[in-house]
Amino acid sequence: SLSFYPDYPIPGFLDFIQPGMQAMSNGNMTAEDWTRDLQAFYDDGRDATLAG
């Protein structure tokens, strides 16, 4: 689908980053936790995209 930011690397990226940023702002998640989760989300999405 089209979006305002066509350079999102994987499907669902925006849906992932928004709540994570909110959780960090609220102090419910550390930057290290969010970065680890983001990397895992990206890796899974990339693998699924490349697999077709």
N, C-alpha and C positions, 0 to 999 in steps of 0.2 A: 504494500500500500504506500501511498505517497505521504510524506510528512514535511513539515517545515524545515527539517534538518536531514536531508537525504544521506548524510554521511554517518548515520548511526551504524555501527559495525555489525550488529546482530539484532534479530527481531526481539522485541520486548525490552530493549535497553533502557528506554525512558521509564517504563513501568518499574524497572529495577532500581534505577538511580534515585528517583524521587523519594520513595519511603526511606531509603538508606540515608539520604542527606537529612531528612527530617529527624530520623533516629539519632544521628550524630548531633544535630542541633539541640535536641532534647537531652542529650547526655545518656541516651539508652544504648549507644553503640560507640565503640572506639574507632578511630580512623584505621587502625590496623585491622580490626575485624571487618570493617566495611571494604577495605582494599582486598583482603583475602576473599571475601564473598563475591566481590565484583570480578576478580580474576577467575574464580570458579565458574561464575555465570557466563562470562565471556568465553571461556574455554569450551564449555558445554554447548553454547550457542554456535560457536565457530565450527565445532565438530559436526553438529547437526546440519548446519548450512552446507558444509563441504560434502557431507554424505548424500545430500540431495534430498 
